[in-house]
Amino acid sequence: MSRKKVKLQWIANDAARRATFKKRRKGLLKKVQELSILCNIKACMVVYGPYDPQPEVWPSGGDEAAALLRGFRRLPEHEQSRRRLDQEGFLRLRAEKMREQIEKEKKASRELQVELLFAHCLNGARKVEDLPMEETTALACLVEMKLKEVNAKLDSLRGQQTNSTGGGALASPIVAPLQPLPPVDFLPEGGGGACQRLPELYMAAAEGMRRPDWIMEMMVPYSHLFYDGNYSAPALMDDGRSSWTIDPYFPFH
């Protein structure tokens, strides 16, 4: 069972205060003795109390404690005051730590409030144009911080992508995109079939030249460009050529 936390304040009851003094002094004496033995250091303790005419001294006898105090007095002034802590200094140090903790909690609370304001602006619960100057400034700082985090993440991903490609930029395509061909203005009036679809033929040819099997793709998926569904497929000539290749407007002569 853990000991109940003691509230550090002056004990008003005289009997309780006297009992606490004797109990704590005995415990302090034991701790100093243990510290001297465990760490092999020179230590002494002198306690003046309102209930005893003579101070409590350790080590008992006083000679060893007096010699240690004389050696301490021979030290330079800055060495004597280093890490010195009396009751006032202890309370000041404790108050400073509590003040720092309060400021830390206030800062965390402000950050949470700005995060909540950011969420309200995103879901439409509050409008940015209705915010006061203080909240607008805090929101702008938060947005700027988040943008920096996003940019840092993007830079990290780009670095990983560069390393995965051998330390260089991504390879450019082997075949550069072809420029669109100029429109054909020499279509005969009233023409039909392939002549009405020459722009589509040019685009199909530009697309097909990017692949080695373009001629097979031209024969199958683009066959509707060369003849309508109401007519039969063009017959082969004696030399093995298709009859539609004789058309002077066909672009692959």
Contacts in CASP RR format, 6 or more apart in sequence:
PFRMAT RR
TARGET T0000
AUTHOR 0000-0000-0000
METHOD contacts of the structure
MODEL  1
MSRKKVKLQWIANDAARRATFKKRRKGLLKKVQELSILCNIKACMVVYGP
YDPQPEVWPSGGDEAAALLRGFRRLPEHEQSRRRLDQEGFLRLRAEKMRE
QIEKEKKASRELQVELLFAHCLNGARKVEDLPMEETTALACLVEMKLKEV
NAKLDSLRGQQTNSTGGGALASPIVAPLQPLPPVDFLPEGGGGACQRLPE
LYMAAAEGMRRPDWIMEMMVPYSHLFYDGNYSAPALMDDGRSSWTIDPYF
PFH
10 17 0 8 1.000
11 17 0 8 1.000
11 20 0 8 1.000
18 51 0 8 1.000
21 49 0 8 1.000
21 51 0 8 1.000
22 51 0 8 1.000
25 47 0 8 1.000
25 56 0 8 1.000
28 45 0 8 1.000
28 47 0 8 1.000
29 45 0 8 1.000
29 56 0 8 1.000
29 58 0 8 1.000
32 43 0 8 1.000
32 44 0 8 1.000
32 45 0 8 1.000
32 58 0 8 1.000
33 58 0 8 1.000
35 41 0 8 1.000
35 43 0 8 1.000
36 42 0 8 1.000
36 43 0 8 1.000
42 68 0 8 1.000
43 68 0 8 1.000
44 57 0 8 1.000
44 58 0 8 1.000
44 59 0 8 1.000
44 64 0 8 1.000
44 65 0 8 1.000
44 68 0 8 1.000
44 69 0 8 1.000
45 56 0 8 1.000
45 57 0 8 1.000
45 58 0 8 1.000
45 65 0 8 1.000
46 55 0 8 1.000
46 56 0 8 1.000
46 57 0 8 1.000
46 65 0 8 1.000
47 55 0 8 1.000
47 56 0 8 1.000
47 57 0 8 1.000
48 55 0 8 1.000
49 55 0 8 1.000
49 56 0 8 1.000
57 65 0 8 1.000
58 65 0 8 1.000
59 65 0 8 1.000
72 80 0 8 1.000
73 80 0 8 1.000
85 93 0 8 1.000
110 138 0 8 1.000
114 135 0 8 1.000
114 138 0 8 1.000
114 139 0 8 1.000
114 141 0 8 1.000
114 142 0 8 1.000
115 142 0 8 1.000
117 126 0 8 1.000
117 131 0 8 1.000
117 135 0 8 1.000
117 138 0 8 1.000
117 139 0 8 1.000
118 139 0 8 1.000
118 142 0 8 1.000
118 143 0 8 1.000
120 126 0 8 1.000
121 127 0 8 1.000
121 128 0 8 1.000
121 139 0 8 1.000
128 136 0 8 1.000
128 139 0 8 1.000
131 139 0 8 1.000
161 170 0 8 1.000
162 168 0 8 1.000
162 169 0 8 1.000
165 171 0 8 1.000
175 210 0 8 1.000
178 206 0 8 1.000
178 209 0 8 1.000
180 203 0 8 1.000
180 206 0 8 1.000
181 202 0 8 1.000
181 203 0 8 1.000
181 206 0 8 1.000
183 199 0 8 1.000
184 198 0 8 1.000
184 199 0 8 1.000
184 202 0 8 1.000
186 249 0 8 1.000
187 195 0 8 1.000
187 196 0 8 1.000
187 198 0 8 1.000
187 249 0 8 1.000
188 195 0 8 1.000
188 249 0 8 1.000
193 226 0 8 1.000
193 227 0 8 1.000
193 228 0 8 1.000
194 201 0 8 1.000
194 225 0 8 1.000
194 226 0 8 1.000
194 227 0 8 1.000
194 244 0 8 1.000
194 247 0 8 1.000
194 249 0 8 1.000
194 250 0 8 1.000
195 247 0 8 1.000
195 249 0 8 1.000
197 225 0 8 1.000
197 226 0 8 1.000
198 249 0 8 1.000
198 251 0 8 1.000
200 225 0 8 1.000
201 222 0 8 1.000
201 225 0 8 1.000
201 250 0 8 1.000
201 251 0 8 1.000
202 251 0 8 1.000
204 218 0 8 1.000
204 222 0 8 1.000
204 225 0 8 1.000
205 218 0 8 1.000
205 251 0 8 1.000
205 252 0 8 1.000
207 214 0 8 1.000
208 214 0 8 1.000
208 217 0 8 1.000
208 218 0 8 1.000
211 217 0 8 1.000
223 233 0 8 1.000
226 234 0 8 1.000
226 244 0 8 1.000
227 233 0 8 1.000
227 234 0 8 1.000
227 244 0 8 1.000
234 242 0 8 1.000
234 243 0 8 1.000
234 244 0 8 1.000
235 242 0 8 1.000
235 243 0 8 1.000
236 242 0 8 1.000
236 243 0 8 1.000
237 243 0 8 1.000
237 246 0 8 1.000
244 250 0 8 1.000
245 252 0 8 1.000
245 253 0 8 1.000
END
